C-alpha cells in the first residue's frame, strides 16, 4: 500500500491561484500513475487530472483545461496541481490518488482504476 497526504488547499477569491501538493510514501512513486479528483457534498467524485508514471503524458477534464496543470517529481515522490483562474465551481475537496500496475504512459480517468486515496484538502473559491 501507498500513503498519500494532500496539502495546499485553502480559501481564495475567484481568479486567484492555488498549488496543491501530494506527498507519497510506502512504495516506489514512479510505479504509479497519479491523479487528482474532486468532490462536493451530494455529488460523485469527479476526475480532474491525471499524469503518467513517466510524467510525459497528462489528461484533464474539459472544465479545467488551460487553467490547471498537473505535474510530478519522481525524485521527491510528490504530485502537484497548479490551479489558476479559479472559479467558484472549482470549490471542492481535492483528492490525490495512485494507480498501480499500469503502463508507463497510461493516464487513468476512472475512479475504479485507482487503488489508493489521500484524505483530501479543501479548496474554496469565493465569488
SEGU-325652 format. One record per residue (C-alpha): residue number from 1; x, y, z negated. Coordinates in nm, 2 decimals, decimal comma. Example, Ala and Ser with C-alpha at 12.3 -4.5 7.8 and 13.67 -1.06 7.14 Angstrom:
residues 2
+------+--------+--------+--------+
| resi |     px |     py |     pz |
+------+--------+--------+--------+
|    1 |   1,23 |  -0,45 |  -0,78 |
|    2 |   1,37 |  -0,11 |  -0,71 |
+------+--------+--------+--------+
This chain:
residues 127
+------+--------+--------+--------+
| resi |     px |     py |     pz |
+------+--------+--------+--------+
|    1 |   0,00 |   0,00 |   0,00 |
|    2 |   0,10 |   0,36 |   0,06 |
|    3 |   0,02 |   0,65 |  -0,17 |
|    4 |  -0,08 |   0,99 |  -0,02 |
|    5 |  -0,11 |   1,32 |  -0,21 |
|    6 |  -0,25 |   1,63 |  -0,03 |
|    7 |  -0,18 |   1,99 |  -0,13 |
|    8 |  -0,21 |   2,34 |   0,01 |
|    9 |  -0,59 |   2,39 |   0,01 |
|   10 |  -0,75 |   2,70 |  -0,13 |
|   11 |  -0,98 |   2,99 |  -0,06 |
|   12 |  -0,91 |   3,21 |   0,25 |
|   13 |  -1,10 |   3,47 |   0,44 |
|   14 |  -1,23 |   3,40 |   0,79 |
|   15 |  -0,94 |   3,45 |   1,04 |
|   16 |  -0,68 |   3,35 |   0,79 |
|   17 |  -0,44 |   3,06 |   0,78 |
|   18 |  -0,35 |   2,77 |   0,55 |
|   19 |  -0,10 |   2,49 |   0,57 |
|   20 |  -0,19 |   2,16 |   0,43 |
|   21 |   0,08 |   1,91 |   0,33 |
|   22 |   0,06 |   1,54 |   0,25 |
|   23 |   0,34 |   1,36 |   0,06 |
|   24 |   0,35 |   0,99 |   0,14 |
|   25 |   0,53 |   0,72 |  -0,07 |
|   26 |   0,53 |   0,35 |  -0,11 |
|   27 |   0,61 |   0,22 |   0,24 |
|   28 |   0,81 |   0,33 |   0,54 |
|   29 |   0,64 |   0,65 |   0,66 |
|   30 |   0,74 |   0,61 |   1,02 |
|   31 |   0,55 |   0,28 |   1,04 |
|   32 |   0,22 |   0,47 |   1,00 |
|   33 |   0,01 |   0,67 |   1,25 |
|   34 |  -0,13 |   0,96 |   1,04 |
|   35 |  -0,44 |   1,16 |   1,05 |
|   36 |  -0,64 |   1,44 |   0,89 |
|   37 |  -1,02 |   1,40 |   0,82 |
|   38 |  -1,26 |   1,64 |   0,65 |
|   39 |  -1,59 |   1,60 |   0,47 |
|   40 |  -1,86 |   1,83 |   0,34 |
|   41 |  -2,13 |   1,73 |   0,10 |
|   42 |  -2,40 |   1,51 |   0,26 |
|   43 |  -2,21 |   1,46 |   0,58 |
|   44 |  -1,99 |   1,18 |   0,72 |
|   45 |  -1,62 |   1,22 |   0,70 |
|   46 |  -1,51 |   1,38 |   1,03 |
|   47 |  -1,19 |   1,33 |   1,23 |
|   48 |  -0,98 |   1,64 |   1,26 |
|   49 |  -0,64 |   1,55 |   1,40 |
|   50 |  -0,40 |   1,26 |   1,44 |
|   51 |  -0,03 |   1,21 |   1,52 |
|   52 |   0,15 |   0,90 |   1,64 |
|   53 |   0,42 |   0,72 |   1,45 |
|   54 |   0,69 |   0,90 |   1,65 |
|   55 |   0,53 |   1,23 |   1,63 |
|   56 |   0,53 |   1,27 |   2,00 |
|   57 |   0,16 |   1,23 |   2,06 |
|   58 |  -0,13 |   1,42 |   1,89 |
|   59 |  -0,50 |   1,45 |   1,93 |
|   60 |  -0,76 |   1,69 |   1,79 |
|   61 |  -1,14 |   1,72 |   1,76 |
|   62 |  -1,25 |   1,98 |   2,01 |
|   63 |  -1,36 |   2,23 |   1,74 |
|   64 |  -1,01 |   2,28 |   1,61 |
|   65 |  -0,81 |   2,26 |   1,94 |
|   66 |  -0,59 |   2,57 |   1,98 |
|   67 |  -0,63 |   2,66 |   1,61 |
|   68 |  -0,49 |   2,36 |   1,42 |
|   69 |  -0,15 |   2,19 |   1,46 |
|   70 |  -0,07 |   1,85 |   1,31 |
|   71 |   0,30 |   1,76 |   1,25 |
|   72 |   0,51 |   1,52 |   1,06 |
|   73 |   0,86 |   1,50 |   0,92 |
|   74 |   0,96 |   1,13 |   0,90 |
|   75 |   1,28 |   1,21 |   0,71 |
|   76 |   1,07 |   1,37 |   0,44 |
|   77 |   0,78 |   1,13 |   0,45 |
|   78 |   0,54 |   1,42 |   0,49 |
|   79 |   0,25 |   1,52 |   0,71 |
|   80 |   0,13 |   1,87 |   0,77 |
|   81 |  -0,17 |   2,05 |   0,91 |
|   82 |  -0,12 |   2,42 |   1,01 |
|   83 |  -0,46 |   2,59 |   1,03 |
|   84 |  -0,51 |   2,93 |   1,19 |
|   85 |  -0,80 |   3,15 |   1,28 |
|   86 |  -1,00 |   2,97 |   1,01 |
|   87 |  -1,38 |   2,98 |   1,03 |
|   88 |  -1,64 |   2,92 |   0,76 |
|   89 |  -1,74 |   2,60 |   0,94 |
|   90 |  -1,39 |   2,47 |   0,85 |
|   91 |  -1,48 |   2,46 |   0,49 |
|   92 |  -1,45 |   2,10 |   0,36 |
|   93 |  -1,24 |   1,86 |   0,16 |
|   94 |  -0,95 |   1,76 |   0,38 |
|   95 |  -0,81 |   1,41 |   0,35 |
|   96 |  -0,48 |   1,27 |   0,47 |
|   97 |  -0,48 |   0,92 |   0,59 |
|   98 |  -0,25 |   0,65 |   0,72 |
|   99 |  -0,30 |   0,37 |   0,98 |
|  100 |  -0,07 |   0,07 |   0,96 |
|  101 |   0,00 |  -0,19 |   1,23 |
|  102 |  -0,04 |   0,05 |   1,53 |
|  103 |   0,17 |   0,11 |   1,83 |
|  104 |   0,44 |   0,38 |   1,84 |
|  105 |   0,23 |   0,62 |   2,04 |
|  106 |  -0,12 |   0,53 |   1,91 |
|  107 |  -0,34 |   0,81 |   1,78 |
|  108 |  -0,63 |   0,66 |   1,59 |
|  109 |  -0,95 |   0,87 |   1,57 |
|  110 |  -1,19 |   0,64 |   1,38 |
|  111 |  -1,22 |   0,61 |   1,00 |
|  112 |  -1,21 |   0,24 |   1,02 |
|  113 |  -0,87 |   0,24 |   1,19 |
|  114 |  -0,71 |   0,39 |   0,87 |
|  115 |  -0,60 |   0,19 |   0,57 |
|  116 |  -0,51 |   0,44 |   0,31 |
|  117 |  -0,65 |   0,78 |   0,20 |
|  118 |  -0,54 |   1,06 |  -0,03 |
|  119 |  -0,76 |   1,23 |  -0,29 |
|  120 |  -0,83 |   1,53 |  -0,08 |
|  121 |  -0,77 |   1,90 |  -0,10 |
|  122 |  -1,05 |   2,16 |  -0,09 |
|  123 |  -1,04 |   2,43 |   0,19 |
|  124 |  -1,29 |   2,71 |   0,15 |
|  125 |  -1,32 |   2,98 |   0,42 |
|  126 |  -1,53 |   3,28 |   0,33 |
|  127 |  -1,70 |   3,50 |   0,58 |
+------+--------+--------+--------+
